[in-house]
Amino acid sequence: MRRRRRTTTWASVALDAWTLGIDAKTVVGLRSLKLAAGGRAAKAESRRMLSEKAAAAQAWQWLAFTGGLGTSAPVAASKTLRHYGRKVRANRRRLEKG
């Protein structure tokens, strides 16, 4: 059975952005709790947070530089959201574990 390609429209980009926003809000809340608790775990989390943000931005810049974001605005927006969404979801899963 062949999979149908999802057409990237501004409506699908808006839904992806909304989903990313919900996940990011969850990560901010979980990280805030961890940082407020203090100690070694908070220090490690703050370092991790900064290094992950820098690495994600650098990887996205490379995608943009090499043409990996596509040729239309909706596709570029969708791929950008997908790029950052993977990082945010990974952090949400890790922080929800404890």
N, CA, C and O atoms as a CHARMM CRD file, in Angstrom:
* protein
*
  392
    1    1 MET  N      0.84000  -1.17300   0.00000 PROA 1      0.00000
    2    1 MET  CA     0.00000   0.00000   0.00000 PROA 1      0.00000
    3    1 MET  C      0.88800   1.24000   0.00000 PROA 1      0.00000
    4    1 MET  O      1.81600   1.34900   0.80200 PROA 1      0.00000
    5    2 ARG  N      0.60500   2.14600  -0.87900 PROA 2      0.00000
    6    2 ARG  CA     1.40600   3.36600  -0.99700 PROA 2      0.00000
    7    2 ARG  C      0.90100   4.42000  -0.02300 PROA 2      0.00000
    8    2 ARG  O     -0.30100   4.59000   0.18000 PROA 2      0.00000
    9    3 ARG  N      1.85700   5.11900   0.57000 PROA 3      0.00000
   10    3 ARG  CA     1.48600   6.21700   1.45900 PROA 3      0.00000
   11    3 ARG  C      1.30300   7.47300   0.63700 PROA 3      0.00000
   12    3 ARG  O      2.07700   7.75500  -0.27800 PROA 3      0.00000
   13    4 ARG  N      0.28500   8.21100   0.96800 PROA 4      0.00000
   14    4 ARG  CA     0.05200   9.48100   0.28800 PROA 4      0.00000
   15    4 ARG  C      0.92000  10.54700   0.92100 PROA 4      0.00000
   16    4 ARG  O      1.06100  10.60800   2.14200 PROA 4      0.00000
   17    5 ARG  N      1.49100  11.37100   0.09300 PROA 5      0.00000
   18    5 ARG  CA     2.25600  12.49300   0.60300 PROA 5      0.00000
   19    5 ARG  C      1.32100  13.53900   1.16900 PROA 5      0.00000
   20    5 ARG  O      0.27500  13.84300   0.59600 PROA 5      0.00000
   21    6 ARG  N      1.71000  14.07100   2.27900 PROA 6      0.00000
   22    6 ARG  CA     0.91200  15.12200   2.89100 PROA 6      0.00000
   23    6 ARG  C      1.21000  16.43400   2.18800 PROA 6      0.00000
   24    6 ARG  O      2.37100  16.82700   2.06700 PROA 6      0.00000
   25    7 THR  N      0.18600  17.10200   1.73000 PROA 7      0.00000
   26    7 THR  CA     0.35500  18.39800   1.09300 PROA 7      0.00000
   27    7 THR  C      0.58400  19.44100   2.17100 PROA 7      0.00000
   28    7 THR  O     -0.16700  19.52800   3.14300 PROA 7      0.00000
   29    8 THR  N      1.62700  20.22600   1.98600 PROA 8      0.00000
   30    8 THR  CA     1.94300  21.24700   2.96800 PROA 8      0.00000
   31    8 THR  C      1.20400  22.53000   2.60800 PROA 8      0.00000
   32    8 THR  O      1.47200  23.16000   1.58400 PROA 8      0.00000
   33    9 THR  N      0.28300  22.89200   3.46300 PROA 9      0.00000
   34    9 THR  CA    -0.46800  24.13000   3.29800 PROA 9      0.00000
   35    9 THR  C     -0.24100  24.98700   4.53200 PROA 9      0.00000
   36    9 THR  O      0.28500  24.51500   5.53900 PROA 9      0.00000
   37   10 TRP  N     -0.63700  26.23500   4.44600 PROA 10     0.00000
   38   10 TRP  CA    -0.48400  27.10300   5.61700 PROA 10     0.00000
   39   10 TRP  C     -1.33700  26.60000   6.77200 PROA 10     0.00000
   40   10 TRP  O     -0.98300  26.80600   7.93200 PROA 10     0.00000
   41   11 ALA  N     -2.45200  25.94400   6.47600 PROA 11     0.00000
   42   11 ALA  CA    -3.28800  25.38900   7.54400 PROA 11     0.00000
   43   11 ALA  C     -2.55400  24.26000   8.27600 PROA 11     0.00000
   44   11 ALA  O     -2.61600  24.17200   9.50200 PROA 11     0.00000
   45   12 SER  N     -1.85900  23.39800   7.52600 PROA 12     0.00000
   46   12 SER  CA    -1.11100  22.31700   8.17400 PROA 12     0.00000
   47   12 SER  C      0.07700  22.88200   8.96200 PROA 12     0.00000
   48   12 SER  O      0.43500  22.35400  10.01500 PROA 12     0.00000
   49   13 VAL  N      0.68300  23.95400   8.44800 PROA 13     0.00000
   50   13 VAL  CA     1.78400  24.60600   9.16500 PROA 13     0.00000
   51   13 VAL  C      1.25500  25.19600  10.47400 PROA 13     0.00000
   52   13 VAL  O      1.90900  25.08900  11.51100 PROA 13     0.00000
   53   14 ALA  N      0.08900  25.80900  10.42900 PROA 14     0.00000
   54   14 ALA  CA    -0.50200  26.39700  11.63800 PROA 14     0.00000
   55   14 ALA  C     -0.78600  25.32200  12.68100 PROA 14     0.00000
   56   14 ALA  O     -0.54300  25.53500  13.86900 PROA 14     0.00000
   57   15 LEU  N     -1.29600  24.17700  12.25400 PROA 15     0.00000
   58   15 LEU  CA    -1.55500  23.07700  13.18400 PROA 15     0.00000
   59   15 LEU  C     -0.24800  22.56200  13.78300 PROA 15     0.00000
   60   15 LEU  O     -0.17300  22.30800  14.98500 PROA 15     0.00000
   61   16 ASP  N      0.77300  22.40900  12.95500 PROA 16     0.00000
   62   16 ASP  CA     2.08000  21.97100  13.45800 PROA 16     0.00000
   63   16 ASP  C      2.65800  22.98700  14.45000 PROA 16     0.00000
   64   16 ASP  O      3.24600  22.59600  15.45800 PROA 16     0.00000
   65   17 ALA  N      2.50000  24.26000  14.17900 PROA 17     0.00000
   66   17 ALA  CA     3.00000  25.30900  15.08100 PROA 17     0.00000
   67   17 ALA  C      2.24700  25.26700  16.40600 PROA 17     0.00000
   68   17 ALA  O      2.84600  25.43100  17.46900 PROA 17     0.00000
   69   18 TRP  N      0.94600  25.05100  16.34700 PROA 18     0.00000
   70   18 TRP  CA     0.14500  24.97200  17.56200 PROA 18     0.00000
   71   18 TRP  C      0.59600  23.77800  18.41100 PROA 18     0.00000
   72   18 TRP  O      0.74200  23.89700  19.62700 PROA 18     0.00000
   73   19 THR  N      0.81300  22.63100  17.76600 PROA 19     0.00000
   74   19 THR  CA     1.26700  21.43300  18.46700 PROA 19     0.00000
   75   19 THR  C      2.63100  21.65600  19.10300 PROA 19     0.00000
   76   19 THR  O      2.85700  21.27700  20.25200 PROA 19     0.00000
   77   20 LEU  N      3.53600  22.27100  18.35500 PROA 20     0.00000
   78   20 LEU  CA     4.85900  22.57600  18.89400 PROA 20     0.00000
   79   20 LEU  C      4.74300  23.51900  20.08800 PROA 20     0.00000
   80   20 LEU  O      5.47000  23.36500  21.07000 PROA 20     0.00000
   81   21 GLY  N      3.85100  24.47800  20.01500 PROA 21     0.00000
   82   21 GLY  CA     3.65500  25.40600  21.12500 PROA 21     0.00000
   83   21 GLY  C      3.20500  24.70700  22.39400 PROA 21     0.00000
   84   21 GLY  O      3.67600  25.03000  23.48400 PROA 21     0.00000
   85   22 ILE  N      2.29600  23.75000  22.26100 PROA 22     0.00000
   86   22 ILE  CA     1.82800  22.98000  23.42700 PROA 22     0.00000
   87   22 ILE  C      2.98800  22.18600  24.02400 PROA 22     0.00000
   88   22 ILE  O      3.17900  22.18200  25.24000 PROA 22     0.00000
   89   23 ASP  N      3.76200  21.51400  23.16700 PROA 23     0.00000
   90   23 ASP  CA     4.90900  20.74000  23.66000 PROA 23     0.00000
   91   23 ASP  C      5.94400  21.65200  24.31600 PROA 23     0.00000
   92   23 ASP  O      6.48800  21.31800  25.36900 PROA 23     0.00000
   93   24 ALA  N      6.21600  22.79600  23.70100 PROA 24     0.00000
   94   24 ALA  CA     7.20800  23.72300  24.25800 PROA 24     0.00000
   95   24 ALA  C      6.75600  24.25900  25.60900 PROA 24     0.00000
   96   24 ALA  O      7.56300  24.41100  26.52600 PROA 24     0.00000
   97   25 LYS  N      5.46700  24.54300  25.72600 PROA 25     0.00000
   98   25 LYS  CA     4.92200  25.02700  26.99700 PROA 25     0.00000
   99   25 LYS  C      5.12100  23.98200  28.09500 PROA 25     0.00000
  100   25 LYS  O      5.45500  24.32300  29.22900 PROA 25     0.00000
  101   26 THR  N      4.91600  22.71900  27.75600 PROA 26     0.00000
  102   26 THR  CA     5.12000  21.63000  28.71100 PROA 26     0.00000
  103   26 THR  C      6.58300  21.54800  29.12400 PROA 26     0.00000
  104   26 THR  O      6.89000  21.38200  30.30500 PROA 26     0.00000
  105   27 VAL  N      7.48700  21.66300  28.15400 PROA 27     0.00000
  106   27 VAL  CA     8.91900  21.59800  28.45700 PROA 27     0.00000
  107   27 VAL  C      9.32700  22.76500  29.35600 PROA 27     0.00000
  108   27 VAL  O     10.09300  22.57400  30.30000 PROA 27     0.00000
  109   28 VAL  N      8.83200  23.95400  29.08000 PROA 28     0.00000
  110   28 VAL  CA     9.16400  25.11700  29.91300 PROA 28     0.00000
  111   28 VAL  C      8.71100  24.87700  31.35000 PROA 28     0.00000
  112   28 VAL  O      9.45400  25.15300  32.29100 PROA 28     0.00000
  113   29 GLY  N      7.50400  24.36800  31.51900 PROA 29     0.00000
  114   29 GLY  CA     7.00000  24.08800  32.86700 PROA 29     0.00000
  115   29 GLY  C      7.82600  23.04500  33.58800 PROA 29     0.00000
  116   29 GLY  O      8.18300  23.23100  34.75100 PROA 29     0.00000
  117   30 LEU  N      8.13300  21.94700  32.91200 PROA 30     0.00000
  118   30 LEU  CA     8.91900  20.88100  33.53900 PROA 30     0.00000
  119   30 LEU  C     10.33400  21.34400  33.86400 PROA 30     0.00000
  120   30 LEU  O     10.88100  21.01000  34.91400 PROA 30     0.00000
  121   31 ARG  N     10.92300  22.11800  32.95200 PROA 31     0.00000
  122   31 ARG  CA    12.26700  22.63300  33.21300 PROA 31     0.00000
  123   31 ARG  C     12.25100  23.63300  34.36100 PROA 31     0.00000
  124   31 ARG  O     13.17300  23.66000  35.17600 PROA 31     0.00000
  125   32 SER  N     11.22300  24.44400  34.42600 PROA 32     0.00000
  126   32 SER  CA    11.12400  25.41900  35.51800 PROA 32     0.00000
  127   32 SER  C     11.08500  24.72500  36.86600 PROA 32     0.00000
  128   32 SER  O     11.73100  25.16800  37.81500 PROA 32     0.00000
  129   33 LEU  N     10.32700  23.63600  36.95400 PROA 33     0.00000
  130   33 LEU  CA    10.27500  22.87900  38.20300 PROA 33     0.00000
  131   33 LEU  C     11.64500  22.31900  38.55900 PROA 33     0.00000
  132   33 LEU  O     12.07100  22.36500  39.71300 PROA 33     0.00000
  133   34 LYS  N     12.32100  21.79300  37.55400 PROA 34     0.00000
  134   34 LYS  CA    13.63900  21.21300  37.80200 PROA 34     0.00000
  135   34 LYS  C     14.64300  22.28200  38.23400 PROA 34     0.00000
  136   34 LYS  O     15.42800  22.06100  39.15700 PROA 34     0.00000
  137   35 LEU  N     14.61800  23.43700  37.56900 PROA 35     0.00000
  138   35 LEU  CA    15.53700  24.51500  37.91700 PROA 35     0.00000
  139   35 LEU  C     15.20900  25.09900  39.28500 PROA 35     0.00000
  140   35 LEU  O     16.11400  25.46700  40.03300 PROA 35     0.00000
  141   36 ALA  N     13.93100  25.18800  39.61700 PROA 36     0.00000
  142   36 ALA  CA    13.53000  25.74100  40.91600 PROA 36     0.00000
  143   36 ALA  C     13.97300  24.84400  42.07000 PROA 36     0.00000
  144   36 ALA  O     14.21200  25.32300  43.17800 PROA 36     0.00000
  145   37 ALA  N     14.08000  23.54500  41.80800 PROA 37     0.00000
  146   37 ALA  CA    14.51800  22.61800  42.85000 PROA 37     0.00000
  147   37 ALA  C     15.98700  22.81200  43.20600 PROA 37     0.00000
  148   37 ALA  O     16.41800  22.47200  44.30800 PROA 37     0.00000
  149   38 GLY  N     16.74800  23.36000  42.26900 PROA 38     0.00000
  150   38 GLY  CA    18.16700  23.62900  42.52700 PROA 38     0.00000
  151   38 GLY  C     19.01600  22.37000  42.54600 PROA 38     0.00000
  152   38 GLY  O     18.56200  21.28200  42.19400 PROA 38     0.00000
  153   39 GLY  N     20.24900  22.54800  42.96100 PROA 39     0.00000
  154   39 GLY  CA    21.16300  21.42000  43.08300 PROA 39     0.00000
  155   39 GLY  C     21.86500  21.07200  41.77900 PROA 39     0.00000
  156   39 GLY  O     21.82700  21.81700  40.80000 PROA 39     0.00000
  157   40 ARG  N     22.50700  19.90700  41.80700 PROA 40     0.00000
  158   40 ARG  CA    23.26500  19.44300  40.65100 PROA 40     0.00000
  159   40 ARG  C     22.39400  19.23300  39.42100 PROA 40     0.00000
  160   40 ARG  O     22.78600  19.55700  38.30000 PROA 40     0.00000
  161   41 ALA  N     21.21000  18.68600  39.65100 PROA 41     0.00000
  162   41 ALA  CA    20.31700  18.40900  38.52300 PROA 41     0.00000
  163   41 ALA  C     19.92700  19.70500  37.81100 PROA 41     0.00000
  164   41 ALA  O     19.84900  19.73800  36.58300 PROA 41     0.00000
  165   42 ALA  N     19.68300  20.76100  38.56700 PROA 42     0.00000
  166   42 ALA  CA    19.31400  22.05100  37.97400 PROA 42     0.00000
  167   42 ALA  C     20.48300  22.63300  37.19200 PROA 42     0.00000
  168   42 ALA  O     20.30200  23.16700  36.09800 PROA 42     0.00000
  169   43 LYS  N     21.66500  22.52800  37.74900 PROA 43     0.00000
  170   43 LYS  CA    22.84800  23.04700  37.06700 PROA 43     0.00000
  171   43 LYS  C     23.08700  22.28800  35.75700 PROA 43     0.00000
  172   43 LYS  O     23.38400  22.89100  34.72600 PROA 43     0.00000
  173   44 ALA  N     22.95300  20.97300  35.81100 PROA 44     0.00000
  174   44 ALA  CA    23.14100  20.15500  34.60900 PROA 44     0.00000
  175   44 ALA  C     22.07100  20.46800  33.56300 PROA 44     0.00000
  176   44 ALA  O     22.35700  20.51700  32.36700 PROA 44     0.00000
  177   45 GLU  N     20.83900  20.67900  34.02300 PROA 45     0.00000
  178   45 GLU  CA    19.74300  20.98600  33.09800 PROA 45     0.00000
  179   45 GLU  C     19.95400  22.32600  32.41500 PROA 45     0.00000
  180   45 GLU  O     19.69400  22.46500  31.22000 PROA 45     0.00000
  181   46 SER  N     20.42300  23.30900  33.16300 PROA 46     0.00000
  182   46 SER  CA    20.64500  24.62600  32.55000 PROA 46     0.00000
  183   46 SER  C     21.76200  24.56700  31.51200 PROA 46     0.00000
  184   46 SER  O     21.67000  25.20200  30.46200 PROA 46     0.00000
  185   47 ARG  N     22.80600  23.81500  31.80100 PROA 47     0.00000
  186   47 ARG  CA    23.88400  23.65400  30.81500 PROA 47     0.00000
  187   47 ARG  C     23.37800  22.91600  29.57900 PROA 47     0.00000
  188   47 ARG  O     23.66900  23.29400  28.44400 PROA 47     0.00000
  189   48 ARG  N     22.62200  21.86500  29.82500 PROA 48     0.00000
  190   48 ARG  CA    22.09000  21.06800  28.72400 PROA 48     0.00000
  191   48 ARG  C     21.15900  21.90600  27.85200 PROA 48     0.00000
  192   48 ARG  O     21.20300  21.83400  26.62400 PROA 48     0.00000
  193   49 MET  N     20.31800  22.69700  28.50700 PROA 49     0.00000
  194   49 MET  CA    19.36200  23.52600  27.78700 PROA 49     0.00000
  195   49 MET  C     20.08900  24.48300  26.84200 PROA 49     0.00000
  196   49 MET  O     19.71200  24.61000  25.67700 PROA 49     0.00000
  197   50 LEU  N     21.11200  25.14300  27.33000 PROA 50     0.00000
  198   50 LEU  CA    21.83900  26.10600  26.49700 PROA 50     0.00000
  199   50 LEU  C     22.57200  25.42800  25.34800 PROA 50     0.00000
  200   50 LEU  O     22.54100  25.91500  24.21800 PROA 50     0.00000
  201   51 SER  N     23.22600  24.31300  25.62600 PROA 51     0.00000
  202   51 SER  CA    23.96600  23.63600  24.55600 PROA 51     0.00000
  203   51 SER  C     23.02500  23.05000  23.51000 PROA 51     0.00000
  204   51 SER  O     23.33900  23.06500  22.31900 PROA 51     0.00000
  205   52 GLU  N     21.86400  22.52900  23.94600 PROA 52     0.00000
  206   52 GLU  CA    20.89700  21.98500  22.98300 PROA 52     0.00000
  207   52 GLU  C     20.33000  23.07000  22.08700 PROA 52     0.00000
  208   52 GLU  O     20.14200  22.85100  20.89000 PROA 52     0.00000
  209   53 LYS  N     20.05500  24.23500  22.65000 PROA 53     0.00000
  210   53 LYS  CA    19.51100  25.33300  21.85100 PROA 53     0.00000
  211   53 LYS  C     20.52200  25.77400  20.79300 PROA 53     0.00000
  212   53 LYS  O     20.15900  26.00500  19.63900 PROA 53     0.00000
  213   54 ALA  N     21.77600  25.89000  21.18300 PROA 54     0.00000
  214   54 ALA  CA    22.81500  26.29800  20.23700 PROA 54     0.00000
  215   54 ALA  C     22.98400  25.24800  19.13600 PROA 54     0.00000
  216   54 ALA  O     23.11200  25.59500  17.96200 PROA 54     0.00000
  217   55 ALA  N     22.98400  23.98000  19.50900 PROA 55     0.00000
  218   55 ALA  CA    23.15400  22.90300  18.52900 PROA 55     0.00000
  219   55 ALA  C     21.96500  22.84000  17.56900 PROA 55     0.00000
  220   55 ALA  O     22.15000  22.63300  16.37000 PROA 55     0.00000
  221   56 ALA  N     20.75300  23.01500  18.08200 PROA 56     0.00000
  222   56 ALA  CA    19.56500  22.97900  17.22500 PROA 56     0.00000
  223   56 ALA  C     19.57000  24.14400  16.23700 PROA 56     0.00000
  224   56 ALA  O     19.22300  23.97400  15.06800 PROA 56     0.00000
  225   57 ALA  N     19.95800  25.31200  16.70400 PROA 57     0.00000
  226   57 ALA  CA    20.01100  26.48000  15.81800 PROA 57     0.00000
  227   57 ALA  C     21.07800  26.29500  14.74000 PROA 57     0.00000
  228   57 ALA  O     20.85900  26.63800  13.57800 PROA 57     0.00000
  229   58 GLN  N     22.21700  25.76100  15.12300 PROA 58     0.00000
  230   58 GLN  CA    23.29100  25.53300  14.15100 PROA 58     0.00000
  231   58 GLN  C     22.86900  24.49600  13.10600 PROA 58     0.00000
  232   58 GLN  O     23.14400  24.66300  11.91800 PROA 58     0.00000
  233   59 ALA  N     22.20800  23.43600  13.54700 PROA 59     0.00000
  234   59 ALA  CA    21.73800  22.41100  12.60300 PROA 59     0.00000
  235   59 ALA  C     20.69900  22.99500  11.64500 PROA 59     0.00000
  236   59 ALA  O     20.70400  22.68000  10.45500 PROA 59     0.00000
  237   60 TRP  N     19.80300  23.85100  12.16700 PROA 60     0.00000
  238   60 TRP  CA    18.80300  24.47900  11.30300 PROA 60     0.00000
  239   60 TRP  C     19.46800  25.40900  10.28800 PROA 60     0.00000
  240   60 TRP  O     19.06700  25.44400   9.12500 PROA 60     0.00000
  241   61 GLN  N     20.47400  26.15600  10.71900 PROA 61     0.00000
  242   61 GLN  CA    21.19500  27.03300   9.79100 PROA 61     0.00000
  243   61 GLN  C     21.84500  26.22500   8.67800 PROA 61     0.00000
  244   61 GLN  O     21.85700  26.65500   7.52400 PROA 61     0.00000
  245   62 TRP  N     22.37800  25.07300   9.01100 PROA 62     0.00000
  246   62 TRP  CA    22.98400  24.22300   7.98900 PROA 62     0.00000
  247   62 TRP  C     21.92500  23.73900   7.00400 PROA 62     0.00000
  248   62 TRP  O     22.16400  23.71800   5.79700 PROA 62     0.00000
  249   63 LEU  N     20.76500  23.35400   7.50700 PROA 63     0.00000
  250   63 LEU  CA    19.66500  22.95800   6.61700 PROA 63     0.00000
  251   63 LEU  C     19.31100  24.09300   5.65900 PROA 63     0.00000
  252   63 LEU  O     19.14700  23.87400   4.45900 PROA 63     0.00000
  253   64 ALA  N     19.19500  25.29100   6.19200 PROA 64     0.00000
  254   64 ALA  CA    18.84500  26.44500   5.35700 PROA 64     0.00000
  255   64 ALA  C     19.93700  26.71500   4.32500 PROA 64     0.00000
  256   64 ALA  O     19.64300  26.99400   3.16300 PROA 64     0.00000
  257   65 PHE  N     21.17600  26.63400   4.74600 PROA 65     0.00000
  258   65 PHE  CA    22.31400  26.92200   3.87500 PROA 65     0.00000
  259   65 PHE  C     22.42200  25.91900   2.73200 PROA 65     0.00000
  260   65 PHE  O     22.78800  26.28500   1.61500 PROA 65     0.00000
  261   66 THR  N     22.10800  24.66500   3.00500 PROA 66     0.00000
  262   66 THR  CA    22.26900  23.61300   1.99500 PROA 66     0.00000
  263   66 THR  C     21.00500  23.36200   1.17900 PROA 66     0.00000
  264   66 THR  O     20.98600  22.46700   0.33400 PROA 66     0.00000
  265   67 GLY  N     19.95900  24.13200   1.41600 PROA 67     0.00000
  266   67 GLY  CA    18.72400  23.96100   0.65900 PROA 67     0.00000
  267   67 GLY  C     17.81400  22.88900   1.20000 PROA 67     0.00000
  268   67 GLY  O     16.87000  22.48200   0.52300 PROA 67     0.00000
  269   68 GLY  N     18.07000  22.42300   2.39700 PROA 68     0.00000
  270   68 GLY  CA    17.28000  21.34900   2.98700 PROA 68     0.00000
  271   68 GLY  C     15.90500  21.75800   3.47500 PROA 68     0.00000
  272   68 GLY  O     15.13500  20.92100   3.94500 PROA 68     0.00000
  273   69 LEU  N     15.59500  23.03400   3.36700 PROA 69     0.00000
  274   69 LEU  CA    14.27900  23.49000   3.82500 PROA 69     0.00000
  275   69 LEU  C     13.25200  23.56300   2.71200 PROA 69     0.00000
  276   69 LEU  O     12.10300  23.92900   2.95900 PROA 69     0.00000
  277   70 GLY  N     13.63700  23.22700   1.50700 PROA 70     0.00000
  278   70 GLY  CA    12.68600  23.22200   0.40600 PROA 70     0.00000
  279   70 GLY  C     12.68500  24.51800  -0.38000 PROA 70     0.00000
  280   70 GLY  O     13.51800  25.39900  -0.16800 PROA 70     0.00000
  281   71 THR  N     11.72600  24.61500  -1.29500 PROA 71     0.00000
  282   71 THR  CA    11.70500  25.75200  -2.21500 PROA 71     0.00000
  283   71 THR  C     10.49800  26.66300  -2.06000 PROA 71     0.00000
  284   71 THR  O     10.41000  27.69100  -2.73300 PROA 71     0.00000
  285   72 SER  N      9.56900  26.30400  -1.18800 PROA 72     0.00000
  286   72 SER  CA     8.41700  27.17800  -0.98100 PROA 72     0.00000
  287   72 SER  C      8.32500  27.56000   0.49300 PROA 72     0.00000
  288   72 SER  O      8.85600  26.86800   1.36200 PROA 72     0.00000
  289   73 ALA  N      7.65700  28.64800   0.75500 PROA 73     0.00000
  290   73 ALA  CA     7.54600  29.13700   2.13000 PROA 73     0.00000
  291   73 ALA  C      6.82000  28.14600   3.04800 PROA 73     0.00000
  292   73 ALA  O      7.29600  27.90200   4.15700 PROA 73     0.00000
  293   74 PRO  N      5.69000  27.56800   2.63200 PROA 74     0.00000
  294   74 PRO  CA     5.03000  26.61000   3.53100 PROA 74     0.00000
  295   74 PRO  C      5.89000  25.38000   3.83100 PROA 74     0.00000
  296   74 PRO  O      5.89400  24.88000   4.95600 PROA 74     0.00000
  297   75 VAL  N      6.61000  24.89800   2.83000 PROA 75     0.00000
  298   75 VAL  CA     7.47100  23.73100   3.04400 PROA 75     0.00000
  299   75 VAL  C      8.62100  24.08700   3.98300 PROA 75     0.00000
  300   75 VAL  O      8.94900  23.31000   4.87900 PROA 75     0.00000
  301   76 ALA  N      9.22900  25.24500   3.78800 PROA 76     0.00000
  302   76 ALA  CA    10.31700  25.68200   4.66600 PROA 76     0.00000
  303   76 ALA  C      9.82600  25.84000   6.10200 PROA 76     0.00000
  304   76 ALA  O     10.51400  25.44500   7.04400 PROA 76     0.00000
  305   77 ALA  N      8.65400  26.40800   6.26600 PROA 77     0.00000
  306   77 ALA  CA     8.09000  26.57000   7.61500 PROA 77     0.00000
  307   77 ALA  C      7.79900  25.21100   8.23400 PROA 77     0.00000
  308   77 ALA  O      8.08000  24.99400   9.41300 PROA 77     0.00000
  309   78 SER  N      7.24200  24.30200   7.45700 PROA 78     0.00000
  310   78 SER  CA     6.92900  22.97000   7.95500 PROA 78     0.00000
  311   78 SER  C      8.18500  22.21800   8.37200 PROA 78     0.00000
  312   78 SER  O      8.21100  21.57900   9.42400 PROA 78     0.00000
  313   79 LYS  N      9.22100  22.29400   7.55000 PROA 79     0.00000
  314   79 LYS  CA    10.47500  21.60200   7.88600 PROA 79     0.00000
  315   79 LYS  C     11.15600  22.23100   9.08800 PROA 79     0.00000
  316   79 LYS  O     11.79600  21.53300   9.87300 PROA 79     0.00000
  317   80 THR  N     11.02700  23.53200   9.23900 PROA 80     0.00000
  318   80 THR  CA    11.58200  24.20000  10.41500 PROA 80     0.00000
  319   80 THR  C     10.85600  23.72600  11.67300 PROA 80     0.00000
  320   80 THR  O     11.49200  23.40800  12.67700 PROA 80     0.00000
  321   81 LEU  N      9.53800  23.68200  11.61500 PROA 81     0.00000
  322   81 LEU  CA     8.76500  23.21000  12.76300 PROA 81     0.00000
  323   81 LEU  C      9.07100  21.75600  13.07900 PROA 81     0.00000
  324   81 LEU  O      9.15800  21.38100  14.24800 PROA 81     0.00000
  325   82 ARG  N      9.23600  20.93400  12.04700 PROA 82     0.00000
  326   82 ARG  CA     9.57000  19.52400  12.25000 PROA 82     0.00000
  327   82 ARG  C     10.94000  19.38600  12.91300 PROA 82     0.00000
  328   82 ARG  O     11.12000  18.56600  13.81300 PROA 82     0.00000
  329   83 HSD  N     11.90500  20.19600  12.46300 PROA 83     0.00000
  330   83 HSD  CA    13.25500  20.16600  13.02900 PROA 83     0.00000
  331   83 HSD  C     13.22500  20.47200  14.52400 PROA 83     0.00000
  332   83 HSD  O     13.75200  19.70500  15.33000 PROA 83     0.00000
  333   84 TYR  N     12.61200  21.58800  14.88800 PROA 84     0.00000
  334   84 TYR  CA    12.57200  21.97300  16.29100 PROA 84     0.00000
  335   84 TYR  C     11.61400  21.09400  17.08800 PROA 84     0.00000
  336   84 TYR  O     11.83300  20.84900  18.27500 PROA 84     0.00000
  337   85 GLY  N     10.56200  20.62400  16.44400 PROA 85     0.00000
  338   85 GLY  CA     9.60200  19.76400  17.12800 PROA 85     0.00000
  339   85 GLY  C     10.21800  18.47500  17.63500 PROA 85     0.00000
  340   85 GLY  O      9.89900  18.02700  18.73700 PROA 85     0.00000
  341   86 ARG  N     11.10000  17.87200  16.84400 PROA 86     0.00000
  342   86 ARG  CA    11.77400  16.64300  17.27900 PROA 86     0.00000
  343   86 ARG  C     12.56900  16.89600  18.55400 PROA 86     0.00000
  344   86 ARG  O     12.55400  16.07700  19.47300 PROA 86     0.00000
  345   87 LYS  N     13.25500  18.01800  18.60800 PROA 87     0.00000
  346   87 LYS  CA    14.06900  18.34800  19.78000 PROA 87     0.00000
  347   87 LYS  C     13.17800  18.58300  21.00600 PROA 87     0.00000
  348   87 LYS  O     13.46900  18.10200  22.10000 PROA 87     0.00000
  349   88 VAL  N     12.10100  19.32200  20.80500 PROA 88     0.00000
  350   88 VAL  CA    11.20700  19.64800  21.91600 PROA 88     0.00000
  351   88 VAL  C     10.53000  18.38500  22.45400 PROA 88     0.00000
  352   88 VAL  O     10.44300  18.20100  23.66800 PROA 88     0.00000
  353   89 ARG  N     10.05400  17.51900  21.56600 PROA 89     0.00000
  354   89 ARG  CA     9.40000  16.27700  22.00500 PROA 89     0.00000
  355   89 ARG  C     10.37400  15.37400  22.75500 PROA 89     0.00000
  356   89 ARG  O      9.99800  14.73800  23.73900 PROA 89     0.00000
  357   90 ALA  N     11.62000  15.31500  22.29700 PROA 90     0.00000
  358   90 ALA  CA    12.61900  14.51000  23.00600 PROA 90     0.00000
  359   90 ALA  C     12.83800  15.05300  24.41600 PROA 90     0.00000
  360   90 ALA  O     12.95500  14.28000  25.36700 PROA 90     0.00000
  361   91 ASN  N     12.89300  16.36400  24.55400 PROA 91     0.00000
  362   91 ASN  CA    13.05500  16.95900  25.87800 PROA 91     0.00000
  363   91 ASN  C     11.82900  16.71000  26.74700 PROA 91     0.00000
  364   91 ASN  O     11.96000  16.42900  27.93800 PROA 91     0.00000
  365   92 ARG  N     10.64100  16.81100  26.16200 PROA 92     0.00000
  366   92 ARG  CA     9.41900  16.55800  26.92800 PROA 92     0.00000
  367   92 ARG  C      9.41100  15.13700  27.47100 PROA 92     0.00000
  368   92 ARG  O      9.11200  14.91500  28.64400 PROA 92     0.00000
  369   93 ARG  N      9.74200  14.16600  26.60500 PROA 93     0.00000
  370   93 ARG  CA     9.76600  12.76100  27.05800 PROA 93     0.00000
  371   93 ARG  C     10.80100  12.56900  28.16500 PROA 93     0.00000
  372   93 ARG  O     10.52800  11.90000  29.16200 PROA 93     0.00000
  373   94 ARG  N     11.98200  13.15000  27.99500 PROA 94     0.00000
  374   94 ARG  CA    13.03800  12.99000  28.99800 PROA 94     0.00000
  375   94 ARG  C     12.63900  13.62900  30.32800 PROA 94     0.00000
  376   94 ARG  O     12.84700  13.03200  31.38500 PROA 94     0.00000
  377   95 LEU  N     12.07600  14.81600  30.28900 PROA 95     0.00000
  378   95 LEU  CA    11.71300  15.51900  31.51000 PROA 95     0.00000
  379   95 LEU  C     10.50700  14.89200  32.19500 PROA 95     0.00000
  380   95 LEU  O     10.39800  14.95300  33.42000 PROA 95     0.00000
  381   96 GLU  N      9.59800  14.29000  31.43300 PROA 96     0.00000
  382   96 GLU  CA     8.43300  13.63800  32.03300 PROA 96     0.00000
  383   96 GLU  C      8.82200  12.37900  32.79700 PROA 96     0.00000
  384   96 GLU  O      8.12400  11.97400  33.72600 PROA 96     0.00000
  385   97 LYS  N      9.92300  11.76700  32.41300 PROA 97     0.00000
  386   97 LYS  CA    10.38800  10.56700  33.12000 PROA 97     0.00000
  387   97 LYS  C     10.86400  10.90100  34.53300 PROA 97     0.00000
  388   97 LYS  O     10.81800  10.07000  35.43900 PROA 97     0.00000
  389   98 GLY  N     11.31600  12.13000  34.68900 PROA 98     0.00000
  390   98 GLY  CA    11.72700  12.49800  36.05100 PROA 98     0.00000
  391   98 GLY  C     13.00800  13.09500  36.10200 PROA 98     0.00000
  392   98 GLY  O     13.48000  13.45400  37.18000 PROA 98     0.00000
